[in-house]
Amino acid sequence: PRSTLFPYTTLFRSFNSANGGPAGSPQEIFKKDSPTQLLYLKWFRSVVTRWSKHKNILAWEAIEEVNLIKGISQPEGIYFAQQMAKVVHEADAYHRPVTSSVADYSGWTNFLHSDAVEFISLHPYSYDGRQDWYLLNEVRQYMDLYHKPVLIGESGLRAATPDSADGHATVLPNAPIGIQHAIWAELVSGAMNGRALWWEDGYGIYFPTLGMTWMQKYKTAEAPVVQFSKGLDMTGFKPVPAQASAKVFGAALGNEKTVIGWYRDAACEPPDWNTQAVISKQTVTLTVPGTAATWQVHFYNATNGTEIGSASTVTRQGTLIKITLPDFSDDIAFKLIAQ
């Protein structure tokens, strides 16, 4: 559950000094230990107490995109998030993790290093529709910089509204290709989840020209990834260094027993996401962890997540394994299993 500060707009009516409350301005909620802040924390405790009995809650996001709140400084944001995290830890009997998020373009590095942020809730939105490329880089950058797990809190091809010039990529004819590429990229990025689409999974309903009909185009967008991932134990998976030949783009993830990878036609880019009939003779060279010398490689159709052909055997050369991809169109996935 996200508390954010959206309820504060309503709460401020009672907090307002004009109505007998303690606050002379909305910014007083961010002032350290102010009467308004203490009153808000009391309300927040009641929210956590009420909802914490539900076992289907994964974690708590106390404040969403705190750096976008008018009038708040980074030190104030850190202190406020710490106080809200303290409330969660005291009020949640199941001791679930807690986080607070910043907008994707934030420079609030001290905030994300704070103990109040136990995992990163990332909100990746591409600037040009290349969502797969963007989130692969973003997830791994945040993992390396903060040494914390990364969850995709919300995402999309563009953050701007679909009816605006900046957000038009969201509703382009071939945008579903870009979205499916992004979901595959999330699988091999190192993030703990995927999809989390802002417009396609919720807010598109508020646009009369889009609505449920448009959103239903995406109802099974993650199905190929789900099929591919069935029975896959990803314990200890980390990004695997990989070098690909010029015509493909993607990434790999794994451990000393299993490595998974996903690669697409490097020319399949927005705004058209055109695909070539066939991509041939492409290779991926992986720096594989562990000591296993012989591995089996299984290839999968990324359109439906099912295996194609029969497994082949590849041999480690030092720390490297070179895989020759079979001919494919659009994108392809693989599993590499140590023997």
GIRA-V795539 format. One record per backbone hydrogen bond with DSSP energy under -1.0 kcal/mol. NH is the residue of the N-H (numbers start at 1). CO is the residue of the C=O. E is the energy in kcal/mol with one decimal. If there is no record, write none. Layout:
# GIRA-V795539
[[NH CO E] [NH CO E]]
This chain:
# GIRA-V795539
[[3 61 -2.0] [9 6 -1.2] [11 7 -2.6] [12 8 -2.8] [13 10 -1.2] [14 11 -1.3] [15 11 -1.8] [16 12 -2.7] [17 23 -3.0] [19 16 -1.8] [20 17 -1.4] [21 16 -2.7] [23 15 -2.7] [28 25 -1.6] [29 26 -1.6] [30 27 -1.8] [34 31 -2.2] [38 34 -2.7] [39 35 -2.0] [40 36 -2.2] [41 37 -2.5] [42 38 -1.7] [43 39 -1.9] [44 40 -2.8] [45 41 -2.1] [46 42 -1.4] [47 43 -1.5] [48 44 -2.4] [49 45 -2.6] [50 46 -2.0] [51 47 -2.3] [52 48 -2.3] [54 51 -1.9] [57 54 -1.0] [60 97 -2.2] [61 1 -2.2] [62 99 -2.6] [66 101 -2.6] [68 65 -1.9] [69 66 -1.6] [72 69 -1.6] [77 73 -2.6] [78 74 -2.7] [79 75 -2.4] [80 76 -2.6] [81 77 -2.5] [82 78 -2.4] [83 79 -2.2] [84 80 -2.1] [85 81 -2.5] [86 82 -2.2] [87 83 -1.8] [88 84 -2.1] [89 85 -2.5] [90 86 -1.8] [91 87 -2.4] [92 88 -2.6] [95 92 -1.4] [99 60 -2.8] [101 63 -2.6] [106 103 -1.9] [109 107 -2.2] [112 108 -1.5] [113 109 -1.3] [114 111 -1.2] [117 114 -1.6] [118 98 -2.1] [120 149 -3.0] [122 151 -2.9] [126 156 -1.2] [131 129 -1.9] [134 130 -2.4] [135 131 -2.7] [136 132 -1.8] [137 133 -1.7] [138 134 -2.5] [139 135 -3.0] [140 136 -1.5] [141 137 -2.0] [142 138 -2.4] [143 139 -2.2] [144 140 -2.2] [145 141 -2.2] [146 142 -2.5] [147 143 -1.6] [151 120 -3.3] [153 122 -2.5] [153 151 -1.0] [154 122 -1.1] [155 196 -1.6] [156 124 -1.3] [164 161 -2.1] [170 167 -1.6] [171 168 -1.5] [172 169 -1.1] [175 172 -2.0] [177 174 -1.5] [178 174 -1.1] [179 175 -2.2] [180 176 -2.4] [181 177 -2.4] [182 178 -1.9] [183 179 -2.1] [184 180 -2.0] [185 181 -2.4] [186 182 -2.2] [187 183 -1.6] [188 184 -1.4] [192 150 -2.9] [198 155 -2.6] [203 198 -2.0] [204 199 -2.3] [205 202 -1.6] [206 203 -1.3] [207 204 -1.5] [210 207 -2.3] [211 204 -1.8] [214 210 -1.2] [215 211 -2.0] [216 212 -2.3] [217 214 -1.3] [218 215 -1.9] [219 216 -1.2] [221 218 -1.7] [223 220 -1.7] [226 222 -2.3] [227 223 -2.6] [228 224 -2.4] [229 225 -1.9] [232 229 -2.4] [237 234 -2.1] [238 254 -2.3] [240 252 -2.1] [243 285 -2.4] [245 283 -2.3] [248 245 -1.6] [249 264 -2.1] [251 262 -1.8] [253 260 -2.6] [254 238 -2.6] [255 258 -2.8] [259 336 -2.3] [260 253 -3.4] [261 334 -2.2] [262 251 -2.2] [263 332 -2.8] [264 249 -3.1] [265 330 -3.3] [266 247 -2.5] [268 265 -1.9] [269 267 -1.8] [273 269 -2.6] [279 328 -3.2] [284 323 -2.5] [285 243 -3.1] [286 321 -3.1] [287 241 -2.5] [288 286 -1.0] [288 319 -1.8] [295 314 -2.7] [296 337 -2.9] [297 312 -2.9] [298 335 -2.9] [300 333 -3.0] [301 306 -3.1] [305 301 -2.7] [308 299 -2.7] [312 297 -1.9] [314 295 -2.9] [316 293 -3.2] [317 320 -3.3] [320 317 -2.0] [321 286 -2.1] [323 284 -3.3] [325 282 -2.8] [328 279 -1.6] [331 329 -1.7] [332 263 -2.8] [333 300 -2.1] [334 261 -2.3] [335 298 -2.5] [336 259 -3.4] [337 296 -3.2] [338 257 -2.9] [339 294 -2.9]]
